[in-house]
Amino acid sequence: MDKNWIMEKIKNQDLDIYSTNRPPNMPFWNEIVCGDTADLIKSIPSDSVDLIITSPPYFQQREYDNGGIGNEKKLGDYIFALIKIFRECVRIIKPTGSIVFNIGDKYEDASLLLMPYRFAIAATEQCEVTLVNNITWIKSNPTPRQFKRRLVSSTEPFFHFVKSQNYKYFLDKFLKSVNQLKVNENGAGRNIGKKYFSLIEQSGLTQEQKEKAKSALENVIREVHSGEIQGFRMKIRGIHSEPFGGQEGGRKIQLDKNGFTIIRIYGNPLKKDVINAPVESLKNCPHPAIYPVKIVEEFLKLLTQKGDIVLDPFIGSGSTAVVASQNERVYIGFDISMEYCLYAQKRLGIVQHKLFI
């Protein structure tokens, strides 16, 4: 496939959000550009990008023909180079924008360096940003190694930074499909709450308290069957452990006064700082470390809207551009490796124009 033909197709795509909303001084619109990020990123205007999501080259993991971050001899030099890029990221994101960095760790002399956390601390101390979350990527298929004196590493952090408290945040979109599946699996059966009637009778509550507990239990069961709530839990004094703390009217107070308390569950699953996703591999891909498109997609849903601008300053195999394009976001990608850029452009062209299955 002719790479020039693919690139021309990408640039000429007819999408309204790309043609009507482009700022007059915004370069690299829907482009993957080969070059040094430290230079290219200076061309982007301040306060112009909605999301930066990237995974910079890991410390001393591989060498590029043209140099680049990751080839430093000392740990401190690596952190310094990352912070130099990070400062530019802070400059170019909008006050409503976010920065998400994924950095891998490394062992040196049999000791874990805690590289990601050294970077995160340096970023918060030197760059006037807030670290909102450390989202943990749990790899369901980590590299199958058999170490004798340590466990296999199967997690990596994604740090979410902002430079103001006005950042976009769409919590209901995050892991929506996964959480919805869990909610649907928790359907109410005919025997819901049955065990609590038995526990009430076994408890040391007074007869009056038992009657009140049974009445409250019948009411909450009706709420479940009518669809008002997703489910519930009941705590009975002397049967279940008591909660810590509590104010007047809280669960602990209710246990003390009534001998029981009911916790209603409204079907809104907790949004946890964890993403489960397998390590991905792509046929004939020259890049050795591909982060999953699922992770990029979840961050795009959480932190951006359609038409927003997404930059990956270390685009690698092109995952960020692929996901941005599929979700109607504008993409910008940089990489110092011509081989990676050509692969990412070809991959993007195939996805956008459905050239191959």
N, C-alpha and C positions, 0 to 999 in steps of 0.2 A: 504493500500500500504506500502511495506517494505521501510523504509527511507534509509536503507543501500544500497538497490538495486538502488534507485534513485540517491544517492550520487555517487555510482560507475559509473552509466551511465553518469552523468554529467562530471566526471573527465576523462572518457575514450572517450569522443566525438571526432570524427575524423574531425577536422577543420584545414586547412592548416595554417591560420593566427595564430592559437594558438600553433601549434607544431613547426613552423619554426622561429618565431620571438621572442621567449621567451629569455630574457637575462639570462645568467647562474646563476646570483645571485638574481633573482627575485622570492620571495616566493608567496604563496597564489594565484597561477595562476588559474583563473576561479574557485575560491573557496569562499564559505560563511563560515566564521570561527566564532565560539562562543568564546568570551573572552572580556577583557577590551581593548577598543580601545587605551587607553593611553599607554598600553604595546605593543599591536600587531603592531601598526603603526611604532614603533621604528625599527622593523625588515625590513622595506622597504627601499631600498637604496635611497640616495639623487638624485634628478633630474631624476626620473624614471617613473613618472605617468603623463599621459596626461590630465586627468580631475578628479577632486574630486567634487562630487555633493552629497549633503546630507542635511538632516533635523534633527539636534540633538534634543534630548528630550527637551521639553519645560520646563520652570522653574516652579517647584512645581505643575506639572500637574498629575504625576503618580509616583508610586514607583516600583522599580525593586527589586526582591529578593536579587540580588547580589550588590545592590547599584547602582552606576553609575551617570553620569551627570544628573542634573535636580532635585536632591534631596537636594540641598544645602538650608540652612536656610536663607541665606542672598543673596540679588541680586548681590552684589559685588563678592561673592564667586562663584556664577554661571558664571558670566562673566570671572572670573579668570580661571575657569576650561575649559571653551570654548576656551579661548585664548591659553591655554596650548596645546590643540589638534590642534588648528589652526596653531600654530608655526610649528608643525610637518608637517602639510599639505603643508605649504610654502616650507619647506625643501625638500619634496619628489616630488613636481611637477617639471616638466621640465621648462626651460625658455620659452618654447613655450606653456606651459600648462595653465590651469585656475582652479580656485576654485569657486564653487557656493554653498553658504550656504542659507538655508531657516530656519528662526527662527520665531516662533510665539510670539505674544504679550500676555500680561496678565494684568488684573486689580487687584489693591491692594488698599483697603480702598476706593473703588469707583473711583480710579484714574488710568488711563492707564499708564503703566510703560515705554512705548516706548522701550521695551527690544531689538528688532532687531536693532534699531539705536544706542543704547548704545554699542552693540557688534560691529557694523560696524565701529563706531568711534574708539573704542579701537583697533580693528584690523589694521586700517590704521595708527594709531599713534604708535603702538608698534611692528608691524610685517613687516615693509618695503614692503608693497603691495600698489597697486593702485586699487581703486574701480572704475571699468569701468562703471557699471550700477547698478541701483536698479530696477530690473524687477518686476512689480506688477502682482501677480496672482489674477485675479478677479474670485471669486467663483460664478457660476451661480446658485448654490443651497446651500447657507449657512445654517447653523443650524437654523431652524425656531423657534426663540425665540421672545417673545413679551415683550421687555423692556419698562418701563414707563418713564425712565429718560435718555435714551441714545439709539443710533441707533445700529442696528445689524452689527457686524463686518463681512465684506465680502471680505476682501483682505488680502494678505500676501506678504511680500517682498522676492525676491530671489536676493541675493547680488553676483555680479560677480567680483571676485578679480583676479589680475595677479601680478606676481613678475618681469616681464619685459615687454617691449613694443613689443616683438617679438611673442606674443601669436597667436596661430592659430585662424582664424576667417573666417567663411564661411557665410557671410551675406545673400547671395542669397538662402541659404538652410533654413533659419529661417522662420517659418510659411509660407512656400512656397505654400502648398495646399490651405490654407485659402486665401492668397493674390491673388493666381491665379484665384480662384473662383470670387473674387471681380472684377478683371480685365475683366474676361469673361462676367460679368453682365453689363459692361459699354459699350456695343456695340453701334456703331454710327448709328443712324436712319436717315431717309431721311430728317427730319426737323431740323437736327442739325445746329445750328447757325442762324436759322430763326429769332429768337427774337432779335438778335443783329442788323439786318438790320433795324428793326422798331425803335430800340433805337437810332441808328445813325441819322435817320431822325428827331427824337424828340429832339436831342441834339442841343446845341448852337454852334456847330462847323461851320466853314466857309464852303462854298460849295466845295472848293478845298479839305479841310480836310475830308469832308464827302465822296468824291469820292475816296480818298486814303484809307479811312477806309473800304469802301465797297470792293475795290480791294484786300486789304490785307485779308479781311474776306473770300472772295471767294477762295483765294489761300490756306488759312489754312483749309478750309472745304475740298478742294481737297486732302490735305495731310492726313486728317482723313480717307476719303473714300479709298485712295490708301494704307492705312495701315502704312504710315510713322510715324504717331503719334497716340496715343490712344484717345486724345481729346484736348480741349483747353478752355480757358476762355478769355473774352475780357473786358477790362476796357475802358470806354469812359468818357472824362472829362465833369464834370457837371452832369453826370448820376450816376457814381459809386464813392465810396470813394477812395481817393488817398492813395497809399502805403507810408509808412514812409521810410526815408532814400533814398538810391539810388545813383549811380554814373553816370557819363556821359555815355549815352547809356543804362542806366537802365530804369526800368519801369516808375519811376517818371519823368525822363528827357523826355522819349518818350511821356508821357501825356502832358508835358509842350510844347514840340515842335510840335507834330503831332496831339494832341487832343485825342489820343487813344494808347493803347498798347495791345498786344496779348501774353498770357501766354500759351505756348505749354505744354501738358501733355504727357509724353512718355510711360506711362503704367507701370512704376516701382513704385509700392506702397511703401509708407513710412514704414520703419521697426521700429515700435514703441516698447517702453519698457513695453509692456502689453501683458499678455497671458490670454485669457478667457478659463476656463476649470471648469467642475463641480467637486465637492468633490466626490471621489470614495469610494465605499464599496465593499468588497469581502466576499463571503459566507464563514462562519466559520473561518474568519480571527481573530486571537487574538489581532492584533495590532489595537489600537483605532484611529490612525491618519495616513491615507494612502494618500501620495501625488500622483497626477495623473500621469500615465505613459506618457500621452501626454506632460506634462511639461518636464519630463526627456528626452523624445525623441527630443523635440525642442532644448534643450541645447546640446545634443549629436550631432545633425546636425550642430548647430552653431559653436561648439568649438572643434570637433574631426573629425577624418577620420577612415575608416575601419582599424582594426588592432590595434587601440590605446587602451591604458589601462585606465580603469575607476574604480575609487575607491569610495565606499560609506562607510565611517567609522561608520555610524549608519544605517545599512541596513534595519532594521525593517521588513516589510512584503516582501521585496525583489524586489520592483519595479525597482530600478536601475539595478540590475543584469538581470532582465527579459528584459528590453529595450536594454541593452548593448548586450546581447546574440542575440536578434532578429535583431540587426543592425550590427552584426559582429565586436563588440568591445570586448576586454578582460575585464572581471569584477573581482573585489575583493570586498568582503563585510564583515564587522565586526558587531557584536552586542553582547552585554553582556547578552541578554536574550536567553536562550536555546530554549524556546518556539517559539520565533520569528524566530530564525535561522532554526529550523526544518520546520516551516511553509514555510519560504522563499525557502528552498531547495526543498520542495515538490512542491511548486508553479512553481519553475524554471524547475523542471523535467517534469511537466505536459506540460508546454509551449514548451519546447525543443523537447520533444519526442511525443507530441500529444497523451498522454495517455488517456485524457478525452476531451470531447467537452467543 
